[in-house]
């Protein structure tokens, strides 16, 4: 086909009424047959066709735009880019990851990379316009890109991806960069990348994220315990001193620090008892990090038995961290709930900062074993956690279990108990709806 013929065919096809397919065929034929000069001359028409497709199938228009930019890398096509993104966030299809990758690659060498283009487009939209499942998928993808692109993501807080996080995130998600750095720390910790987790938690703490302090302190305490057992008390002192300063209410860290100082100075370690929670939890954490789950379970079981043998009055409430960890490892919800009750009685509303397992896992297990305790734990959470996805999910699960127990109480002839549980469930569900 000649240059002039390609142009005529393209113009003719774009003037016909029809759906997406005729426009795609016309665009493909034009890009394949027209010269560079004619492509540049018809940029306005090309852009209008991408915009028209975007209103009907945004993800198809994204692939169409990628073809155009590959054929005409000098073209800007700002209206087409904005149209594709604007319709994509409100009418996403099923191929989110593929579309993100297509757009990211297509815009990588232009004046507006994908993250910057999204910032500009979303900044001009009503915040209610992007649908929730697009927001959830986009938030996950931005976090993944931060982890893929940067060896240590906390060193690049000026990047547009960090600015994009609070813009794409659904309601209830973190807003500050410190909070997002803490989220990345949680993700790194879940993958077993302790060094990166510590880096992210440290930056999150420096940026004002209070939730990062106990997480960082726990990991520093584990590292300090490892150094103490490995024969380098000098390094152990540094790690454990910082852990105790970050989380002064966690007495076990101070106890371990005193033991490390004594070992460094050649004095007997009068602080940490070998079978105490302060010694058992870091030792079990070290075994878990090495993949020795059964070794950690055996260590914790032995520690609990020894504590029970020396305390005839019943379970030692100071051993709640051991029971919490052992219950989670053995899938023993009742043990987790009992330990969580001791934790809550000791630390009150600060319980979510004291638990070595993280509030999500504790709430999930407690909701199955003791929904009323789960309700109390949720109600004591900080507002940002209580109103987020975790708080809503646990509130709903606990409410339905409490309602079931109320029905059983009514059947057993205890209407006052049933009424109290119905009131509690209603309060939890009202909070979920809010």
C-alpha positions as a printed Julia matrix, in Angstrom:
434×3 Matrix{Float64}:
   0.0     0.0    0.0
   1.3     3.46  -0.87
   1.77    6.21   1.68
  -1.21    8.14   0.35
  -3.3     4.96   0.27
  -2.5     4.2    3.89
  -3.56    7.69   4.92
  -6.81    7.52   2.92
  -7.68    4.12   4.36
  -7.01    5.31   7.91
  -9.05    8.48   7.53
 -11.9     6.57   5.94
 -11.98    3.95   8.69
 -11.95    6.49  11.47
 -14.98    8.26  10.05
 -17.08    5.12  10.05
 -19.35    4.45  12.98
 -18.61    1.27  14.88
 -17.05   -0.28  17.91
 -13.51   -0.87  18.96
 -12.47   -3.51  16.44
 -12.67   -1.38  13.24
 -10.6     1.33  14.9
  -7.98   -1.2   15.98
  -7.71   -2.69  12.5
  -7.45    0.76  10.9
  -4.78    1.86  13.36
  -2.74   -1.31  12.89
  -2.83   -1.01   9.1
  -1.92    2.66   9.21
   1.04    2.18  11.55
   2.29   -0.7    9.42
   2.05    1.07   6.04
   2.38    4.84   6.54
   5.72    6.63   6.44
   7.21    8.39   9.46
   6.26   11.72   7.91
   2.59   10.75   7.56
   2.46    9.27  11.05
   3.79   12.55  12.46
   1.39   14.56  10.29
  -1.61   12.58  11.56
  -0.8    12.57  15.27
  -3.99   14.46  16.11
  -6.12   11.87  14.35
  -4.2     9.01  15.97
  -4.73   10.58  19.37
  -8.47   10.98  18.83
  -8.78    7.29  17.93
  -6.97    6.15  21.08
  -9.23    8.44  23.13
 -12.34    6.99  21.47
 -11.28    3.41  22.22
 -10.39    4.34  25.82
 -13.98    5.31  26.57
 -15.08    1.77  25.72
 -12.11   -0.49  26.56
  -9.35    1.28  28.44
  -7.04   -1.73  28.61
  -7.34   -2.29  24.86
  -6.59    1.4   24.35
  -3.48    1.0   26.52
  -2.11   -1.64  24.16
  -3.09    0.53  21.19
  -1.23    3.49  22.75
   1.84    1.3   23.32
   1.85    0.36  19.61
   1.61    4.03  18.64
   4.46    5.1   20.91
   6.64    2.23  19.69
   6.02    3.33  16.08
   6.34    7.06  16.83
   8.63    7.47  19.86
   8.96   11.21  19.24
   5.24   11.75  19.61
   3.89   12.98  22.95
   0.18   12.09  22.67
  -0.64   13.67  26.08
  -4.43   13.63  25.54
  -4.36    9.95  24.62
  -2.27    9.06  27.67
  -4.58   11.0   29.98
  -7.68    9.44  28.43
  -6.36    5.91  28.79
  -5.44    6.44  32.44
  -8.62    8.32  33.3
 -10.89    5.61  31.91
  -8.7     2.78  33.2
  -9.08    3.8   36.85
 -12.86    4.04  36.62
 -13.54    1.14  34.23
 -10.7    -1.38  34.69
 -10.79   -4.72  32.95
  -9.41   -8.05  34.1
  -5.82   -7.56  32.94
  -4.5    -5.09  35.51
  -0.93   -6.4   35.79
  -0.51   -6.73  32.02
  -1.92   -3.23  31.44
   0.31   -1.71  34.11
   3.38   -3.34  32.56
   2.33   -2.26  29.05
   1.87    1.36  30.07
   4.98    1.42  32.23
   7.15    0.2   29.35
   5.44    2.45  26.78
   5.89    5.61  28.88
   9.3     4.8   30.33
  11.32    6.95  27.92
   8.84    9.79  27.58
   8.5    13.04  29.52
   5.98   11.47  31.92
   6.7     7.98  33.25
   3.63    6.06  34.34
   3.83    7.04  38.01
   4.07   10.75  37.16
   1.26   10.54  34.6
  -0.95    8.8   37.16
  -0.17   11.47  39.75
  -1.29   14.17  37.35
  -4.42   12.37  36.15
  -5.58   11.28  39.59
  -4.92   14.75  40.94
  -7.56   16.08  38.55
 -10.21   13.45  39.31
 -12.8    13.24  42.06
 -11.15   10.94  44.68
 -14.32    8.82  44.61
 -13.96    8.07  40.89
 -11.26    5.33  40.9
 -12.93    2.03  41.79
 -11.76    0.25  44.92
 -10.42   -2.91  43.28
  -8.29   -0.76  40.94
  -6.94    1.11  43.97
  -6.1    -2.13  45.8
  -4.35   -3.61  42.75
  -2.47   -0.36  42.07
  -1.29   -0.08  45.69
   0.03   -3.63  45.58
   1.79   -2.96  42.27
   3.41    0.27  43.48
   4.76   -1.54  46.54
   6.11   -4.32  44.31
   7.76   -1.79  42.0
   9.45   -0.09  44.94
  10.81   -3.45  46.03
  11.88   -4.41  42.5
  13.41   -1.08  41.55
  15.32   -0.24  44.69
  17.69   -2.48  46.58
  16.83   -0.47  49.69
  13.59    1.38  48.99
  13.89    3.59  52.05
  16.77    5.46  50.43
  14.58    6.79  47.64
  11.73    8.59  49.4
  11.84   11.39  46.84
  10.76    9.09  44.01
   7.33    9.55  42.39
   6.32    6.03  43.41
   6.35    7.15  47.05
   4.2    10.16  46.17
   1.82    7.88  44.29
   1.16    5.49  47.2
  -1.24    7.67  49.23
  -2.93    8.83  46.01
  -3.8     5.35  44.7
  -4.38    3.66  48.06
  -7.96    2.89  49.12
  -9.59    4.65  52.08
  -8.23    3.45  55.41
  -4.71    2.84  54.08
  -1.68    4.69  55.47
  -1.06    8.22  54.3
   2.41    9.19  55.56
   5.66    7.98  54.03
   6.8     6.74  57.42
   3.74    4.5   57.63
   4.37    3.19  54.11
   8.02    2.53  54.98
   6.71    0.46  57.88
   4.47   -1.48  55.48
   7.51   -2.23  53.32
   9.32   -3.35  56.46
   6.47   -5.76  57.23
   6.64   -7.15  53.71
  10.41   -7.58  53.91
  10.08   -9.29  57.29
   7.45  -11.67  55.88
   9.94  -12.62  53.13
  12.65  -13.21  55.73
  14.78  -10.26  54.55
  15.68   -9.04  58.03
  18.31   -6.51  56.99
  15.92   -4.72  54.63
  13.15   -4.93  57.23
  15.36   -3.21  59.82
  16.32   -0.52  57.3
  12.68    0.21  56.49
  11.55    0.14  60.11
  14.35    2.49  61.11
  13.4     4.99  58.44
   9.71    4.63  59.33
  10.52    5.41  62.97
  12.61    8.41  61.95
   9.65    9.62  59.88
   7.34    9.53  62.87
   5.71    6.1   62.53
   5.16    4.94  66.13
   4.28    1.38  65.04
   7.8     0.91  63.65
   9.56    1.29  67.0
   8.54   -2.05  68.57
   9.09   -3.87  65.27
  12.61   -2.48  64.96
  13.28   -3.1   68.65
  12.25   -6.75  68.35
  14.59   -7.35  65.43
  17.46   -5.56  67.14
  16.87   -7.67  70.24
  16.98  -10.87  68.18
  20.2    -9.71  66.52
  21.66   -8.72  69.9
  20.78  -12.1   71.38
  22.46  -13.8   68.43
  25.64  -11.81  69.02
  25.52  -12.53  72.75
  25.18  -16.28  72.2
  27.78  -16.15  69.42
  30.42  -14.64  71.67
  30.5   -10.96  70.67
  28.98   -9.18  73.7
  30.29   -5.8   72.5
  28.09   -5.91  69.4
  25.26   -7.39  71.49
  25.38   -4.4   73.83
  24.93   -1.97  70.93
  21.96   -3.84  69.46
  20.26   -4.43  72.79
  20.82   -0.89  74.06
  18.99    0.48  71.01
  16.21   -2.11  71.4
  15.69   -1.08  75.04
  15.65    2.62  74.12
  13.16    2.11  71.28
  10.79    0.05  73.43
  11.45    0.88  77.09
   8.22   -0.78  78.25
   9.5    -4.15  77.03
  11.39   -5.17  80.17
  12.95   -8.21  78.52
  15.09   -6.03  76.25
  16.56   -4.18  79.2
  17.19   -7.51  80.92
  19.05   -8.82  77.88
  21.03   -5.56  77.63
  22.19   -5.87  81.24
  23.27   -9.45  80.57
  25.26   -8.32  77.52
  26.97   -5.53  79.49
  27.91   -8.04  82.2
  29.31  -10.44  79.61
  31.29   -7.65  77.93
  32.75   -6.56  81.28
  33.53  -10.12  82.37
  30.97  -10.16  85.18
  28.37  -12.85  85.91
  25.13  -12.23  84.0
  22.69  -11.55  86.82
  19.92  -10.25  84.57
  18.49  -12.73  82.13
  17.26  -16.03  83.48
  17.91  -18.84  80.98
  14.27  -19.96  81.0
  12.63  -16.52  81.01
  10.6   -15.1   78.14
  13.39  -12.58  77.58
  15.73  -15.43  76.68
  13.3   -17.89  75.1
  11.57  -15.66  72.53
  14.75  -14.32  70.83
  16.27  -17.8   70.87
  13.13  -19.25  69.25
  13.07  -16.41  66.71
  16.65  -17.22  65.76
  15.75  -20.88  65.21
  12.77  -19.87  63.08
  14.95  -17.61  60.95
  17.2   -20.6   60.27
  14.18  -22.66  59.22
  14.22  -24.89  62.32
  10.52  -24.68  63.22
  10.51  -27.87  65.27
  13.57  -26.74  67.21
  11.76  -23.52  68.11
   8.67  -25.46  69.21
  10.73  -27.82  71.38
  12.56  -24.9   72.99
   9.33  -23.07  73.81
   7.6   -26.2   75.14
  10.57  -26.96  77.4
  10.61  -23.4   78.67
   6.9   -23.51  79.52
   7.26  -26.86  81.31
  10.15  -25.56  83.4
   8.22  -22.4   84.26
   5.2   -24.47  85.34
   7.4   -26.76  87.47
   8.79  -23.79  89.4
   5.44  -22.0   89.76
   2.89  -24.19  91.51
   0.35  -21.37  91.55
  -0.52  -21.76  87.86
   0.75  -20.39  84.54
   3.25  -17.56  84.87
   1.64  -14.42  83.3
   5.13  -13.18  82.44
   5.42  -16.07  79.98
   2.69  -14.72  77.7
   5.17  -14.02  74.84
   6.23  -17.68  74.92
   2.65  -18.94  74.92
   1.71  -16.49  72.19
   4.51  -17.66  69.91
   4.02  -21.35  70.7
   0.26  -21.11  70.16
   0.79  -19.55  66.75
   3.35  -22.18  65.73
   1.14  -25.07  66.87
  -2.11  -23.58  65.52
  -3.48  -23.55  69.07
  -5.98  -20.67  69.06
  -6.97  -21.1   72.7
  -3.33  -20.75  73.79
  -2.97  -17.61  71.67
  -6.16  -16.18  73.18
  -4.98  -16.91  76.75
  -1.63  -15.25  76.09
  -3.36  -12.31  74.4
  -5.55  -11.85  77.48
  -2.43  -11.63  79.7
  -0.88   -9.24  77.19
  -4.0    -7.05  77.19
  -4.28   -7.04  80.97
  -0.66   -5.97  81.29
  -0.38   -3.38  78.5
  -3.98   -2.31  77.8
  -4.41   -0.24  74.64
  -0.67   -0.55  73.93
  -0.98   -4.3   73.35
  -0.67   -3.96  69.57
   2.81   -2.44  70.01
   3.95   -5.11  72.48
   3.15   -8.29  70.59
   6.11   -9.92  68.81
   3.73  -11.54  66.29
   2.02   -8.41  65.02
  -1.62   -7.49  65.74
  -3.03   -9.05  62.56
  -2.07  -12.62  63.41
  -3.09  -12.24  67.07
  -6.52  -10.85  66.16
  -7.13  -13.55  63.54
  -6.45  -16.33  66.04
  -8.25  -14.7   68.97
 -11.37  -14.01  66.88
 -11.7   -17.77  66.31
 -11.2   -18.76  69.96
 -12.58  -15.84  71.97
 -14.6   -13.33  69.91
 -15.43  -11.13  72.89
 -11.73  -10.72  73.69
 -11.15  -10.0   69.98
 -13.79   -7.27  70.18
 -12.02   -5.69  73.16
  -8.66   -5.9   71.38
 -10.08   -4.27  68.24
 -11.76   -1.48  70.17
  -8.44   -0.63  71.84
  -6.56   -0.37  68.54
  -5.38    3.03  67.28
  -8.02    4.67  65.09
  -6.08    4.17  61.86
  -5.86    0.41  62.45
  -9.4     0.06  63.78
 -10.9     1.73  60.71
  -8.65   -0.1   58.24
  -9.2    -3.42  56.52
  -7.75   -5.43  59.43
 -10.03   -3.83  62.04
 -13.13   -4.13  59.87
 -12.48   -7.79  59.01
 -11.89   -8.83  62.62
 -14.84   -6.74  63.87
 -17.16   -8.5   61.4
 -15.83  -11.97  62.2
 -16.04  -11.36  65.95
 -19.54   -9.86  65.67
 -20.98  -12.91  63.94
 -19.39  -15.28  66.44
 -20.74  -13.16  69.31
 -24.21  -13.22  67.74
 -24.03  -17.01  67.51
 -23.08  -17.27  71.18
 -25.98  -14.9   72.0
 -28.41  -17.17  70.21
 -27.08  -20.12  72.22
 -27.47  -18.11  75.44
 -31.08  -17.27  74.52
 -31.8   -20.95  73.9
 -30.31  -21.75  77.31
 -32.72  -19.35  79.01
 -30.28  -16.47  79.59
 -31.91  -13.54  77.76
 -29.82  -10.88  79.55
 -26.59  -12.48  78.27
 -28.07  -12.76  74.77
 -29.08   -9.09  74.85
 -25.61   -7.97  75.98
 -23.94   -9.97  73.23
 -26.34   -8.67  70.6
 -25.53   -5.1   71.69
 -21.8    -5.78  71.43
 -22.18   -7.36  67.99
 -24.29   -4.43  66.79
 -21.64   -1.97  67.98
 -18.93   -3.87  66.14
 -20.97   -4.08  62.93
 -21.92   -0.4   63.12
 -18.24    0.43  63.35
 -17.58   -1.78  60.33
 -20.22    0.02  58.28
 -18.77    3.38  59.28
